[in-house]
């Protein structure tokens, strides 16, 4: 097998992050808290990525923000469509009401 064939894909890497998020969600019993932490971690790492790739981050900040926002929006849109077509099924009894976290938005119709 070639070296290129052994390379980890972005989807395989994402699955590792999702597995950790699922583990933390089960431990914390609060998917919203874990989701918020994951978004914060992604934003910190993406800011680090932008800083490494930029010759002048202050001058390129708006372009970086626009690029990352557009990338995230497209990925989230695809994943929301997937969950609309294939809603997640809970295999456990509903847990008690999670603690309220003002950093977490609850979406209601």
VEXGUVO-804557 format. One line per 5 residues: number of its first residue (from 0); their letters; for each residue z, y, x of N, C-alpha, C. Coordinates in steps of 0.2 Angstrom, whole numbers, plus 5000, padded with zeros to 4 digits. Atoms other than C-alpha are relative to their C-alpha. Example, Ala and Ser with C-alpha at 12.3 -4.5 7.8 and 13.67 -1.06 7.14 Angstrom:
2
0	as	5000/4994/5004/5039/4978/5062/5000/5006/5004 | 4999/4994/4996/5036/4995/5068/5003/5005/4996
This chain:
109
0	xxxxx	5000/4994/5004/5000/5000/5000/5000/5006/5004 | 5001/4994/4996/4995/5017/5007/5007/5004/4999 | 4995/4995/5001/5008/5031/5010/5000/5004/4994 | 5001/4996/5007/5001/5041/4995/5002/4996/4994 | 4998/5004/5006/5004/5026/4984/5008/4999/5000
5	xxxxx	4993/5000/5000/5022/5026/4989/5004/5006/4998 | 4997/4993/5002/5025/5044/4985/5003/5000/4993 | 4997/4999/5007/5037/5048/4971/4997/5005/4996 | 5004/4995/5004/5029/5057/4957/5005/5004/4997 | 4995/4995/5003/5037/5072/4948/5003/4997/4994
10	xxxxx	4997/5003/5006/5039/5061/4933/5006/4995/5002 | 4995/5004/4997/5049/5048/4943/5007/5004/5002 | 4994/4996/4998/5060/5062/4950/5003/5003/4994 | 4997/4998/5006/5062/5069/4933/5005/4995/4996 | 4996/5006/5003/5068/5052/4926/5007/5000/5004
15	xxxxx	4993/5001/4996/5082/5052/4940/5004/5006/4997 | 4996/4995/5002/5088/5069/4934/5002/4999/4992 | 4998/5001/5006/5087/5064/4916/5005/4994/4999 | 4995/5005/4999/5097/5048/4920/5007/5003/5001 | 4994/4997/4998/5110/5058/4928/5003/5005/4994
20	xxxxx	4998/4995/5006/5110/5071/4913/5003/4995/4994 | 4998/5004/5005/5112/5056/4901/5007/4997/5001 | 4993/5002/4998/5127/5049/4911/5005/5005/4999 | 4995/4994/5001/5135/5066/4911/5001/5001/4993 | 4999/4999/5008/5132/5068/4892/5005/4995/4997
25	xxxxx	4996/5006/5002/5140/5051/4889/5008/5002/5002 | 4993/4999/4997/5155/5056/4900/5003/5006/4997 | 4998/4993/5003/5157/5074/4893/5000/5000/4993 | 5001/5000/5007/5152/5069/4875/4998/5007/4998 | 5003/4993/5001/5143/5086/4875/4993/5001/5003
30	xxxxx	5007/4999/4998/5124/5086/4876/4999/5007/5002 | 5001/4993/5000/5124/5105/4874/5002/5003/5007 | 4997/4998/4994/5135/5108/4889/4996/4997/5006 | 5004/5003/4995/5125/5096/4900/4993/5004/5000 | 5006/4997/5001/5109/5104/4894/5000/5007/5003
35	xxxxx	4999/4993/4997/5116/5122/4899/5001/4999/5007 | 4998/5001/4992/5122/5115/4916/4993/4999/5003 | 5006/5002/4997/5105/5107/4919/4995/5006/5000 | 5005/4994/4999/5095/5123/4915/5003/5005/5005 | 4997/4996/4995/5107/5133/4926/4998/4998/5007
40	xxxxx	5002/5003/4994/5104/5121/4940/4993/5001/5002 | 5008/4999/4999/5085/5122/4938/4999/5007/5002 | 5001/4993/4998/5086/5141/4938/5002/5001/5007 | 4998/4999/4993/5096/5141/4954/4995/4997/5005 | 5004/5004/4996/5085/5128/4962/4993/5004/5001
45	xxxxx	5006/4997/5000/5069/5137/4957/5000/5007/5003 | 4999/4994/4997/5076/5154/4963/5000/4998/5008 | 5000/5002/4993/5079/5145/4980/4992/4998/5002 | 5007/5001/4999/5061/5138/4979/4996/5006/5001 | 5003/4994/4999/5054/5155/4976/5001/5004/5006
50	xxxxx	4998/4996/4994/5064/5163/4990/4996/4996/5006 | 5003/5004/4994/5057/5149/5002/4992/5002/5001 | 5007/4999/5001/5039/5152/4996/4997/5007/5001 | 5002/4993/5000/5039/5171/4996/5001/5003/5006 | 5000/4995/4994/5035/5183/5010/5005/5006/4998
55	xxxxx	4996/4994/5002/5044/5197/5000/5002/4999/4992 | 4998/5002/5007/5053/5190/4985/5002/5006/4995 | 4999/4994/5004/5058/5207/4979/4994/5003/4997 | 5007/4998/5003/5040/5212/4977/4997/4995/4996 | 5003/5005/5004/5035/5196/4970/5004/4997/4994
60	xxxxx	4995/5003/5005/5050/5193/4958/4997/5000/4993 | 5002/5001/5007/5041/5197/4942/4994/4995/5000 | 5005/5005/5000/5026/5186/4947/5003/4993/5000 | 4997/5006/5000/5038/5172/4951/5003/4998/4993 | 4997/5001/5007/5047/5174/4934/4995/4998/4995
65	xxxxx	5006/5002/5004/5031/5174/4925/4998/4993/5001 | 5003/5006/4999/5025/5159/4933/5005/4994/4998 | 4995/5005/5002/5041/5149/4931/5001/4999/4993 | 4999/5000/5007/5043/5154/4913/4994/4997/4997 | 5006/5003/5003/5025/5149/4909/5000/4993/5001
70	xxxxx	4999/5007/4998/5028/5132/4918/5005/4997/4995 | 4995/5003/5004/5044/5129/4909/4998/5000/4992 | 5002/5000/5007/5037/5134/4892/4995/4995/4998 | 5005/5005/5002/5022/5123/4893/5003/4993/5000 | 4997/5006/4999/5033/5108/4899/5004/4999/4993
75	xxxxx	4995/5001/5006/5046/5111/4885/4995/4999/4993 | 5004/5001/5006/5032/5113/4872/4997/4993/4999 | 5002/5007/5000/5025/5096/4877/5005/4995/4998 | 4994/5004/5002/5042/5088/4876/5002/5001/4993 | 4998/4999/5007/5046/5096/4859/4995/4996/4996
80	xxxxx	5005/5004/5004/5030/5089/4852/5001/4993/5000 | 4999/5007/4999/5034/5072/4859/5006/4998/4996 | 4995/5001/5004/5051/5073/4850/4999/5000/4993 | 5002/5000/5007/5043/5078/4834/4997/4994/4998 | 5004/5006/5001/5032/5063/4835/5004/4994/5000
85	xxxxx	4995/5006/4998/5046/5051/4841/5007/5003/5000 | 4993/4997/5000/5063/5058/4835/5005/4995/5004 | 4995/5005/4997/5077/5051/4846/5005/4997/4995 | 4996/5004/5004/5088/5038/4838/5007/4999/5003 | 4993/5001/4997/5107/5038/4841/5002/4993/4999
90	xxxxx	4997/5006/5000/5114/5021/4845/5007/4999/4999 | 4993/5000/5000/5132/5026/4843/5002/5004/4994 | 4997/4996/5006/5143/5033/4830/5001/5007/5002 | 4999/4993/4998/5144/5052/4830/5007/5001/5003 | 4994/4999/4996/5157/5058/4842/5003/5006/4996
95	xxxxx	4997/4994/5003/5170/5071/4837/4996/5006/5001 | 5003/4994/4999/5164/5089/4836/5001/5002/5007 | 4999/4998/4993/5161/5095/4854/5003/5007/5000 | 4997/4994/4999/5170/5110/4860/4995/5005/5000 | 5005/4995/5001/5162/5126/4856/4999/5004/5007
100	xxxxx	5002/4997/4993/5153/5134/4871/4995/5006/4998 | 5004/4994/5001/5147/5152/4869/4993/5001/5003 | 5006/5000/4996/5133/5149/4882/4995/4996/4997 | 5004/5005/5003/5125/5136/4870/4997/5003/4994 | 5003/4998/5007/5113/5141/4856/4999/4994/4996
105	xxxx	5001/5005/5005/5113/5130/4841/4994/5002/4996 | 5006/4999/5004/5096/5129/4832/5001/4998/4993 | 5000/5002/5007/5096/5129/4813/4994/5003/4997 | 5006/4997/5004/5082/5131/4801/5003/5005/4995
